[in-house]
Amino acid sequence: MTLPVETFFLHPEAQGTLQQQIQQMIAQGILSGRFQQGEKLPSTRKLATHLGVSRITVTIAYTELLANDYLTSKGRSGYFVSENAPAPPTFAITPEGQDAVDWTRAIGQKFSGGAAMSKPQDWAKFRYPFIYGQADPTLFDHTNWRLCALQALGQRDFNSLTTDYFDQDDPQLIEFIARHTLPRRGITARPEQILITLGAQNALWLTTQVLLTQRRRAALEDPCYPALRDILSQSRCHVTPVRVDHDGLPPDAIPPDTDVIFTTPSHQCPTNATMPMDRRRALLDRAREMDALIVEDDYEFEMSFLKSPSPALKSLDADGRVIYVGSFSKSLFPGLRLGYLVGSEPFIREARALRASVLRHPPGHIQRTAAYFLSLGHYDALIRRMGTALQERRKVMEEALAAHALRISGRGYYGGSSFWMRAPDHINTDDLARKLQSKGVLIEPGRAFFAGTHQPSNYYRLAYSSIPTSRIREGVDIIAHEMALTV
Amino acid sequence: MTLPVETFFLHPEAQGTLQQQIQQMIAQGILSGRFQQGEKLPSTRKLATHLGVSRITVTIAYTELLANDYLTSKGRSGYFVSENAPAPPTFAITPEGQDAVDWTRAIGQKFSGGAAMSKPQDWAKFRYPFIYGQADPTLFDHTNWRLCALQALGQRDFNSLTTDYFDQDDPQLIEFIARHTLPRRGITARPEQILITLGAQNALWLTTQVLLTQRRRAALEDPCYPALRDILSQSRCHVTPVRVDHDGLPPDAIPPDTDVIFTTPSHQCPTNATMPMDRRRALLDRAREMDALIVEDDYEFEMSFLKSPSPALKSLDADGRVIYVGSFSKSLFPGLRLGYLVGSEPFIREARALRASVLRHPPGHIQRTAAYFLSLGHYDALIRRMGTALQERRKVMEEALAAHALRISGRGYYGGSSFWMRAPDHINTDDLARKLQSKGVLIEPGRAFFAGTHQPSNYYRLAYSSIPTSRIREGVDIIAHEMALTV
């Protein structure tokens, strides 16, 4: 490959003769890793014209670089970065000027340092990945997804999808959600009451920005999805964690001055508790009394394989008080980044305006691909297949856990894709996870799910959404063995 | 199509006998447009099992609905929504409960009502679309984009792309930007100094959130990109508009207590002025004196077809003071939503953490498709093709404007894709645009670009990025004619 001449610039501030400047520019390109061994340089004629200097100047610079073994010449085929040229130390320690900016001062608002959990990027290479929320490639219908993507890339769709939608969504996807997805949760909504988001994360973020300010109060399940706690703490509203029980969030424990209640009624995250119908009604009553809003994160309803799911909290809401968060990320794949919000029109209008300001709209091609995948019935088929697989894995897992008397602290009444586990008090699951990782086992320590600074450290989550059935028993054996070693 | 039985729920709060409830549920489904004419209902047996009621109850409900002509029966093939069933009035006026929520109070922060301009969604159907920033399907290399998308959808890529990246980007795209795209602007950057965003809009939004607070001051070009003004006003920082001249932003006019300066040096938006090198240096000096940061929006550098572009402001920045915003949306297509930020590591770290909280990461498939399209050289070829077409259109347009003595107020020294026009003082270009729209001509009134409340109303923008060369003359004729009629 020839290095494009357009990437060569003489720095207007550079010192020295033109020949030196050219020499320096090329050497720095090599040192910084921009130009790599074996790559061809532009001809002297071309570079001279581009830089507006004489050809002899470039030739002398090249000759100097030849002498220093930065370049080699291969006769008529030109100049190349030498195999012996100094390799950049690593990309990370490129020599560069010290910033004159005091970033501690310059940064107006800090966002880093949240509790959000991290998984090894290469989790799929681990033999026993009991991790949550990652797609299992063996279950996903890759062929049909690809066909739907192709259809959405066809000339006719393409012309409409390349357009800037501004604040609009793909009408086909919206229609499908309104007519087919939401009715399965008992929800009726008009297109103006639905907003497509970049996953459930984005839906929760938009909701928080619209509803909460520094003066307002949110109630949050404890334990809960750690990224939600980060979103709320960034919004600087007052947050009260409310400890969940085996039925999920207890309405009576919500402080009376709460403005917004965040809850996960279908599968409490992470305990998997399903809120019974009576409590759902009690929660709505409680919210009505306090004139509070409820944000219902229905992140995993499709994983109900043990029993038909009960209708969403939103379906019981006659007041417009519930904002519903849905997601396709768990059932399709998380890298897709596709979710949605359902709520009253004044709320959706503000969320839409904010979304337009932040990112305009989720990419059109992805929305259309999902619309095809859903409307051609592939999604339903996928959910059935996943249900069967998860049910089987869950059974194997329950047996394996029972065999070692590992204690399950929460299991979904309707299924789900994980168990919430409680280790003996003396076990620190952060340490346990670290030790297990070196043995090929990934588990999720539970500490990050809890609020406050004195979080219990003996909980952990074991998901069965990404691990093949055949490895479950062996993986659980290793966990139990490692735990037995810890005294 | 048979309506899936899962979409049938009995409302726990419903009144009346079970048979009445079922009847009501179906009728409401039809009235709300959820069940449409000709669609098949679940069999009485299936629905009875699903709802946990006796089959005779369902049969009686169906019979009642038959009598009311909501349903028809086709003998053994079952029950269908009748052709004579009452059609939903329109989707928009579905009967629904009045919200008990006072949304004026419940919404903590309002985001709607910004100045952001809107274009007709069906702009492509207009014969003379002098509108800005939309892709021209005749120039885009649809075939190769499709091939790259297919490659990115292949099994190997797919497995890696379906993963949740958390806060990471596609390493292939980052590498290409670092090694090829940025060097063309004279910029050297390490991967840790680059963040992929959902378009330039998202890059500007993230930057604003990280750098500006209610106590800080931003300087903004006037006129400027209206959505940027919205972003800043939402951040509630102090904003000083600085009037640009024919060389862009004048450094001396920037107030000395400014924290962050927003500028578009390569093609000032909307006047197209290119900032000369001397002024770029003066701007950096001025920022250094004040210890201010500069946000350089290089939104259109690829459109330099009259002359090689000068290196970016960022390339002259030894202090780490410049934050660079790049975008592929103008040159590929705006629906793509793909841009990037380049800046010092402490800044990028915060922007990355904020992005993770807001939306995690731009969808992996789109990042990988772009990486292929760029690295296979299709992008460069596209830019060349666009340059040729734009140059030709610009020439035709200049002639047409000259023929009618329409006054150009700003034209890019390096090219660009639009002219900034000044109509006679008595012309209100909002009115003009409305009148022209009914004649098939789309222009952009200039008012929204200006700050304050007494914006000049006689400017407008004429873009040539989406209109075929053959229609330019005719379109300009209509504009001139309409303007001559306005007294």
Contacts between the chains, C-beta under 8 A, distances in Angstrom:
chain1	res1	chain2	res2	distance
A	4	B	180	7.3
A	4	B	184	7.2
A	4	B	380	7.7
A	6	B	184	4.7
A	6	B	308	7.4
A	7	B	180	7.0
A	7	B	183	3.6
A	7	B	184	5.4
A	9	B	186	4.1
A	9	B	311	5.0
A	9	B	315	6.7
A	11	B	186	7.5
A	11	B	315	7.5
A	11	B	316	7.7
A	12	B	277	6.0
A	12	B	281	7.4
A	12	B	311	7.8
A	12	B	316	6.6
A	13	B	316	6.8
A	13	B	318	7.8
A	29	B	183	7.8
A	32	B	188	5.6
A	33	B	179	7.9
A	34	B	178	7.9
A	34	B	179	5.9
A	34	B	183	5.9
A	34	B	188	6.6
A	50	B	308	7.5
A	91	B	190	5.7
A	91	B	191	6.7
A	92	B	190	6.6
A	92	B	192	7.4
A	94	B	188	7.2
A	94	B	190	5.7
A	96	B	188	7.3
A	97	B	318	4.6
A	97	B	319	7.3
A	97	B	320	7.2
A	99	B	319	6.4
A	99	B	320	3.3
A	99	B	344	5.2
A	100	B	288	7.1
A	100	B	318	7.5
A	100	B	319	3.6
A	100	B	320	6.6
A	100	B	321	6.8
A	101	B	291	7.7
A	101	B	293	6.8
A	101	B	319	6.0
A	101	B	320	5.0
A	101	B	321	5.6
A	101	B	344	6.6
A	102	B	291	7.9
A	103	B	344	6.6
A	103	B	346	3.7
A	103	B	347	6.5
A	104	B	346	8.0
A	106	B	211	6.8
A	106	B	259	7.9
A	106	B	293	6.0
A	106	B	347	7.5
A	107	B	210	6.0
A	107	B	211	6.9
A	107	B	346	6.7
A	107	B	347	6.8
A	107	B	350	5.5
A	108	B	210	6.6
A	108	B	211	5.2
A	108	B	212	5.4
A	108	B	213	4.2
A	108	B	216	5.7
A	108	B	259	7.9
A	109	B	209	6.4
A	109	B	210	6.3
A	109	B	213	6.0
A	109	B	350	7.7
A	110	B	350	6.1
A	111	B	209	7.9
A	111	B	210	7.1
A	111	B	350	5.2
A	111	B	351	8.0
A	111	B	353	3.9
A	111	B	354	4.1
A	111	B	357	6.2
A	112	B	349	5.5
A	112	B	350	5.7
A	112	B	352	7.7
A	112	B	353	3.9
A	113	B	353	7.4
A	114	B	353	6.6
A	114	B	356	7.8
A	114	B	357	6.8
A	116	B	166	7.3
A	116	B	356	6.8
A	116	B	357	8.0
A	118	B	166	6.3
A	119	B	164	7.9
A	119	B	166	7.6
A	121	B	163	7.5
A	121	B	165	7.9
A	121	B	168	7.0
A	123	B	163	7.6
A	124	B	159	7.0
A	124	B	163	7.3
A	133	B	164	6.7
A	134	B	163	6.3
A	134	B	164	6.5
A	135	B	162	4.6
A	135	B	163	7.4
A	137	B	158	7.6
A	137	B	159	5.1
A	137	B	162	7.0
A	140	B	162	7.1
A	142	B	155	6.5
A	142	B	158	6.0
A	145	B	153	7.6
A	146	B	150	7.7
A	146	B	153	4.8
A	146	B	158	7.9
A	149	B	149	6.7
A	149	B	153	5.5
A	149	B	365	7.8
A	150	B	146	7.7
A	150	B	150	6.9
A	150	B	153	7.9
A	153	B	145	7.6
A	153	B	146	4.8
A	153	B	149	5.5
A	153	B	150	7.9
A	155	B	142	6.6
A	158	B	137	7.5
A	158	B	142	6.0
A	158	B	146	7.9
A	159	B	124	7.0
A	159	B	137	5.1
A	161	B	335	5.3
A	162	B	135	4.6
A	162	B	137	7.0
A	162	B	140	7.1
A	162	B	333	3.6
A	162	B	334	7.1
A	162	B	335	4.6
A	162	B	336	7.4
A	163	B	121	7.5
A	163	B	123	7.7
A	163	B	124	7.3
A	163	B	134	6.3
A	163	B	135	7.4
A	163	B	333	7.8
A	163	B	334	7.0
A	163	B	335	5.6
A	164	B	119	7.9
A	164	B	133	6.6
A	164	B	134	6.4
A	164	B	329	7.8
A	164	B	334	3.7
A	164	B	335	6.1
A	165	B	121	7.8
A	165	B	335	6.6
A	166	B	116	7.3
A	166	B	118	6.2
A	166	B	119	7.6
A	168	B	121	6.9
A	179	B	33	7.8
A	179	B	34	5.9
A	180	B	4	7.4
A	180	B	7	7.1
A	183	B	7	3.7
A	183	B	29	7.7
A	183	B	34	5.8
A	184	B	4	7.2
A	184	B	6	4.8
A	184	B	7	5.4
A	186	B	9	4.1
A	186	B	11	7.5
A	188	B	32	5.7
A	188	B	34	6.7
A	188	B	94	7.1
A	188	B	96	7.3
A	190	B	91	5.7
A	190	B	92	6.5
A	190	B	94	5.7
A	191	B	91	6.6
A	192	B	92	7.4
A	198	B	198	7.5
A	198	B	359	4.0
A	198	B	360	7.2
A	198	B	363	7.8
A	199	B	359	6.9
A	199	B	360	6.2
A	201	B	357	7.7
A	201	B	358	7.8
A	201	B	359	6.4
A	201	B	360	5.4
A	202	B	358	6.4
A	202	B	359	4.4
A	202	B	360	7.6
A	205	B	357	6.3
A	205	B	358	5.1
A	205	B	359	7.3
A	209	B	109	6.4
A	209	B	111	7.9
A	210	B	107	6.0
A	210	B	108	6.6
A	210	B	109	6.3
A	210	B	111	7.1
A	211	B	106	6.7
A	211	B	107	6.9
A	211	B	108	5.3
A	212	B	108	5.4
A	213	B	108	4.1
A	213	B	109	6.1
A	216	B	108	5.7
A	227	B	357	7.1
A	230	B	357	5.8
A	231	B	357	5.7
A	234	B	354	8.0
A	234	B	357	6.1
A	259	B	106	7.8
A	259	B	108	8.0
A	277	B	12	6.0
A	281	B	12	7.4
A	288	B	100	7.1
A	291	B	101	7.7
A	291	B	102	7.9
A	293	B	101	6.8
A	293	B	106	6.0
A	308	B	6	7.3
A	308	B	50	7.5
A	311	B	9	5.0
A	311	B	12	7.8
A	315	B	9	6.7
A	315	B	11	7.5
A	316	B	11	7.8
A	316	B	12	6.7
A	316	B	13	6.9
A	318	B	13	7.9
A	318	B	97	4.6
A	318	B	100	7.5
A	319	B	97	7.3
A	319	B	99	6.4
A	319	B	100	3.6
A	319	B	101	6.0
A	320	B	97	7.3
A	320	B	99	3.3
A	320	B	100	6.6
A	320	B	101	5.0
A	321	B	99	8.0
A	321	B	100	6.7
A	321	B	101	5.6
A	329	B	164	7.8
A	333	B	162	3.6
A	333	B	163	7.8
A	334	B	162	7.1
A	334	B	163	6.9
A	334	B	164	3.7
A	335	B	161	5.3
A	335	B	162	4.7
A	335	B	163	5.6
A	335	B	164	6.1
A	335	B	165	6.6
A	335	B	363	6.5
A	335	B	364	4.2
A	335	B	365	7.2
A	336	B	162	7.4
A	336	B	363	6.4
A	336	B	365	7.9
A	337	B	359	6.8
A	337	B	360	6.5
A	337	B	361	7.3
A	337	B	362	7.6
A	337	B	363	4.9
A	344	B	99	5.2
A	344	B	101	6.6
A	344	B	103	6.6
A	346	B	103	3.7
A	346	B	104	8.0
A	346	B	107	6.7
A	347	B	103	6.5
A	347	B	106	7.5
A	347	B	107	6.8
A	349	B	112	5.5
A	350	B	107	5.5
A	350	B	109	7.7
A	350	B	110	6.1
A	350	B	111	5.2
A	350	B	112	5.7
A	351	B	111	8.0
A	352	B	112	7.7
A	353	B	111	4.0
A	353	B	112	3.9
A	353	B	113	7.4
A	353	B	114	6.7
A	354	B	111	4.1
A	356	B	114	7.9
A	356	B	116	6.8
A	357	B	111	6.3
A	357	B	114	6.9
A	357	B	116	7.9
A	357	B	201	7.7
A	357	B	205	6.3
A	357	B	227	7.1
A	357	B	230	5.8
A	357	B	231	5.7
A	357	B	234	6.2
A	358	B	201	7.8
A	358	B	202	6.4
A	358	B	205	5.1
A	358	B	358	6.4
A	358	B	359	7.9
A	359	B	198	4.0
A	359	B	199	6.8
A	359	B	201	6.5
A	359	B	202	4.4
A	359	B	205	7.3
A	359	B	337	6.7
A	359	B	358	7.9
A	359	B	359	6.7
A	360	B	198	7.2
A	360	B	199	6.3
A	360	B	201	5.4
A	360	B	202	7.6
A	360	B	337	6.4
A	361	B	337	7.2
A	362	B	337	7.5
A	362	B	363	8.0
A	363	B	198	7.8
A	363	B	335	6.5
A	363	B	336	6.4
A	363	B	337	4.9
A	363	B	362	8.0
A	363	B	363	6.2
A	363	B	366	5.6
A	364	B	335	4.2
A	365	B	149	7.8
A	365	B	335	7.2
A	365	B	336	8.0
A	365	B	366	7.2
A	366	B	363	5.6
A	366	B	365	7.2
A	366	B	366	7.1
A	380	B	4	7.6
